[in-house]
Amino acid sequence: MNEVSIELRDAVKQIKSAILQSQYHIAQLANKELLSLYYSIGKYVSNKTRNGAWGTGAIQAICDQLHGELPELRGFSPSAVKRMRSFYEQWKVLENRPLLEGENKDDKDEVK
């Protein structure tokens, strides 16, 4: 093999590695943002439904209106929104927890 083909093969490996690392990082950021969104929606819905501000049927009405305004939107059915509420209610105990040893304040993101 000549040196050019070896050099090109190394270049491809390095570029491929950079692309894959970037894709992984993007997926991590997207997942983090989605979890934050689901948690904040769950918190909002929990606060409104559990204190009696919204009656039965409110979640269905909201989801219907969301679907009407954003027809391409997926993942926001009434059952999905109820799972978001449950997600918040199960994990809210950790919202104001003390920092763990070695954890930075920035690592413990506040929910919007």
C-alpha positions in Angstrom: 0.0 0.0 0.0 1.2 3.4 -0.7 1.5 6.2 1.9 -1.4 8.2 0.4 -3.9 5.4 0.9 -2.8 4.8 4.5 -3.0 8.5 5.2 -6.5 8.7 3.7 -7.7 5.7 5.6 -6.5 7.4 8.9 -8.2 10.6 7.8 -11.5 8.7 7.3 -11.1 7.0 10.7 -10.6 10.3 12.4 -13.4 12.1 10.6 -15.7 9.1 11.2 -14.9 9.2 14.9 -15.6 12.9 15.1 -18.9 12.5 13.3 -20.0 9.6 15.6 -18.9 11.5 18.7 -20.9 14.5 17.6 -24.0 12.4 16.8 -23.8 10.8 20.2 -23.4 14.2 21.9 -26.4 15.6 19.9 -28.5 12.6 21.0 -27.6 13.2 24.6 -28.5 16.9 24.4 -31.8 16.1 22.7 -32.7 13.4 25.3 -31.8 15.8 28.1 -34.0 18.5 26.6 -36.9 16.1 26.0 -36.8 14.9 29.6 -36.7 18.5 30.8 -39.8 19.3 28.6 -41.7 16.2 29.8 -40.9 16.9 33.4 -42.0 20.6 33.1 -45.2 19.6 31.3 -45.8 16.9 33.9 -45.3 19.5 36.7 -47.6 22.0 35.1 -50.4 19.4 34.5 -49.9 17.9 37.9 -50.3 21.3 39.6 -53.4 22.1 37.6 -55.1 18.7 37.9 -54.3 17.8 41.4 -55.4 21.1 43.0 -58.8 21.0 41.2 -58.0 23.9 38.8 -58.8 21.6 35.9 -61.7 19.2 35.7 -61.9 15.8 34.0 -61.6 16.2 30.3 -59.1 19.1 30.4 -56.1 17.0 29.3 -58.1 15.6 26.4 -59.2 19.1 25.4 -55.7 20.4 25.6 -54.3 17.5 23.5 -57.0 18.0 20.9 -56.2 21.7 20.6 -52.5 21.0 20.4 -53.1 18.5 17.7 -55.3 21.0 15.8 -52.6 23.7 16.0 -49.6 21.4 15.5 -50.9 18.4 13.4 -47.4 17.0 12.8 -46.7 16.9 16.5 -46.4 13.4 17.9 -46.1 12.1 21.5 -48.6 14.4 23.2 -51.7 12.2 23.4 -53.8 12.3 26.6 -52.2 9.1 27.8 -48.7 10.5 27.1 -49.4 13.7 29.0 -50.7 11.6 31.9 -47.4 9.7 31.8 -45.6 13.0 31.9 -47.6 13.9 35.0 -46.8 10.6 36.6 -43.1 11.1 35.6 -43.0 14.4 37.4 -44.9 13.1 40.5 -42.5 10.1 40.8 -39.3 12.2 40.5 -40.2 15.5 42.1 -38.7 14.4 45.4 -35.3 14.8 43.8 -36.0 18.4 42.7 -34.5 20.1 45.7 -32.1 17.4 46.8 -28.7 18.4 48.1 -25.7 18.1 45.8 -23.8 14.8 45.8 -20.1 14.7 46.5 -18.3 15.8 43.4 -21.4 17.1 41.7 -21.5 20.7 40.4 -24.4 23.0 40.8 -24.6 23.2 37.0 -24.9 19.4 36.8 -28.2 19.6 38.7 -30.3 21.5 36.2 -33.4 23.4 37.3 -36.5 22.5 35.4 -37.9 25.5 33.6 
